[in-house]
Amino acid sequence: MLRVAIYSRVSTDDQSTKTQEHELRQYAKNRGWSVQRLYTDHGFSGASEKRPALEELLRDTRKRKFDVVLVWKFDRFARSLRQLVSALELFRKFGIDFVSATEAIDTSLPSGELVFQIFGAIAQFERALIGERVRAGIGEARRNGKRIGRPPIRALTQDERSRIRKEHRKGQSLRTLAELYGVTLWMAHSACHADTQVRA
């Protein structure tokens, strides 16, 4: 008999998960599954970063405490397609199936496995689009002369840059010089590199 974990969620404290739980217990009974545990989040929206019951369910997944995760609908479980696919990948890694009772999704069946593959492809496509937008935004910012990344810890004066170059030529390591002048290793390297370009 397969062990099933039921996950239910409602967005506000005055709502009840009783309907979801009753239907899901009945669904499990009809499938011949044993309800191992009920995980319930009360008063947490789908967009909530932290949902205690869901986090506990994911921890128990790694301990292989059940064979199936059963939910009422996808939107009761995941706040985004990315989160859903991430959880499905975790379940797959530990040999646990995922079932959405009202959406006829069951990863133990060939049709459910196909849906998982489709979701994975969509999530990958979404990640690629986001990456493209980020790269395009950085490129546009650089073309407009904007500095990308963290601001430097401090700016070196021309005198400090000259001293760094001299001390480096005498054999002092860039890491030591960076610590001595309170700058990043890259800034110490840039000071010496700039001198090379000028002399070239």
Order of alpha helices (4+ residues) and beta strands (2+ residues): beta-alpha-beta-alpha-beta-alpha-alpha-beta-beta-alpha-alpha-alpha-alpha
